[in-house]
Amino acid sequence: MKIITLEWKNNKIKLIDQTKLPHKLEYLYIDKAKDLWQAIKLLKVRGAPALGAAGALGVYLGIKDAETGSGVIFARELDKASRYIASSRPTARNLFWGIERVRQVAKDNKDNSPATIKKLILEEALRVIASDMDSCRKIGQYGSDLIKDNDAVLTICNAGILATIDYGTALGVLYRAKAEGKRIKVFACETRPLLQGSRLTAWELKNKGIDVTVICDNMAATLMQQGKVNKVIAGADRIAANGDTANKIGTYSLAVLSNYHKIPFYIAAPASTFDLRAASGRGIRIEERGRREISELLFRKEIAPIGVKVFNPAFDVTPNNLISAIVTDKGIIRQPYTKNIKRLINRRGE
Amino acid sequence: MKIITLEWKNNKIKLIDQTKLPHKLEYLYIDKAKDLWQAIKLLKVRGAPALGAAGALGVYLGIKDAETGSGVIFARELDKASRYIASSRPTARNLFWGIERVRQVAKDNKDNSPATIKKLILEEALRVIASDMDSCRKIGQYGSDLIKDNDAVLTICNAGILATIDYGTALGVLYRAKAEGKRIKVFACETRPLLQGSRLTAWELKNKGIDVTVICDNMAATLMQQGKVNKVIAGADRIAANGDTANKIGTYSLAVLSNYHKIPFYIAAPASTFDLRAASGRGIRIEERGRREISELLFRKEIAPIGVKVFNPAFDVTPNNLISAIVTDKGIIRQPYTKNIKRLINRRGE
């Protein structure tokens, strides 16, 4: 089954409603910025690279019906539309990167008519989609060198097809390794609270015919202790200039556990995930989400006492010293990170 | 609210059905061995020390209606009843210890009539209950020395009132610290797959007026990284002669993370949890449980693709080098463990 996470079709964003998986493969057709904002907030579409495309198209949805009479008013509408989409989620770098890309096009062409700028914004957003597909293939090519025949690889959250337009980042590396004939086994951390690992990663790996086993997040250490996994690979939401990496909560835990068990710990992400303005992980804002994600299971049934306090950060930061390599669409980056990231990735994340 | 996890009342075991918490405080009244076996298997009653009492009373339920005409036939029935209750769960040492205690009484009095032996078995089972209550108080007294004013303590699963007859082991230490006027804050790992942390620990700590915050298991490392917890304390299901400790899955992970973050990691358990016949953790059998605990949430709703493989060990083993101290009812044990355990705990776990 061919899956496309997000595409532009008949003047609408067509995207998989990921909150319905693995039960139902259901699509949403979105042509209003506020519906896209909701879809991002509620994680119907998620994954840093996919959010890059969503951000770029989101700006277009926000200005497509704007008045084209006055350049000044249009510029104000564009600002408003950009800020609005940017407010949906704070951590994933790619969301802001996608928005900046279309804003840059508007800026570079500000002497054109608003009607022309609208068209240029849409074209740029479609280029963001195309370049994401290209980046994922390259990440897969570079990263598959790190995967050997008979590897057992642990992953967290979903850094696959469903986190990108197609193919994925961390899972793209595994798809490529498989295509090259390597036999691999994957363990997927279920990834509480929202279970992207068991719902999404297990679903897409099964679809692709890859041997996948779901574990609860607290079982990862035991897998390592028993020698049942020999590599860890995860995606990223934002990577600082020194390689410190923000990703789904639980990633840092896996990095420490990998370090203790002497297992390589890899991050896979496109250049657009790097935020060179953040010198280290301390500069990355971490989203804290609502209590019900923890105290109820997918909003169905209470599992904690009513009113109990919860702590629900959506991401954590893994310091660069715990990362064995970062696989990007520009090549594999290793220690020393600050120097090597600077050499390979420019300020625009390209 | 005074809670008693399990008691012997009107010739029945009265116990809290822990699968109903935190929604409902509901009691089961059990007078048949097979109903007790089910209750243990389905974790309606759980926690190593509580299983010690359940094991002892379970043997009594199994033989209370046995023929008393023949000593030989009665001995055979006693064997059968013991093996049956022992088959309910494999890891918790205390279950076997409770069974052995009543069997030893039968052995020591084998020249008495079966009717007398029945009576002696019940009396011994009631002594197991009384001694558990006493052990927990002592663990609390010894352990509270490790807790300072303003500590923030992380715990996993439930090693509290609900894991014992009352008071608890790891949580008993905290109850005692609070009674001594120390201000403490507790973080409870929700403890997938069965959520004993969010369902049981959060419930009983809230009842006792202790400040408790629930986290998903994969958030523990982040709490440590941010300096939000400065101690970890957990219970134990079985402790080997060298201090290697089997406890709820996820405990080993916390031990490695504590080690990395230089946070003390404590185990609290009664002498009856020690299994001196196991030289190390390698000798401990780990229960693997069913797939639906992971692939569905408390059997309510599928959260993983149908038929996906899962790995569902119920416990893990923490090597002694990662344990800062073991708090027991005989005192606090530290490195070197093999020597110090031998000095304090005898082969009978007394």
Interface residues (C-beta under 8 A of the other chain):
Chain A: P22 H23 I156 F187 C189 E190 T191 R192 P193 L195 S198 R199 A202 W203 K206 D211 V212 T213 V214 I215 C216 D217 N218 M219 A220 A221 T222 L223 Q225 K228 I249 G250 Y252 S253 V256 L257 N259 Y260 I294 S295 L297 L298 R300 K301 E302 I303 A304 P305 I306 V308 K309 V310 F311 N312 P313 D316 V317
Chain B: P22 H23 I156 F187 C189 E190 T191 R192 P193 L195 S198 R199 A202 W203 K206 D211 V212 T213 V214 I215 C216 D217 N218 M219 A220 A221 T222 L223 Q225 K228 I249 G250 Y252 S253 V256 L257 N259 Y260 I294 S295 L297 L298 R300 K301 E302 I303 A304 P305 I306 V308 K309 V310 F311 N312 P313 D316 V317
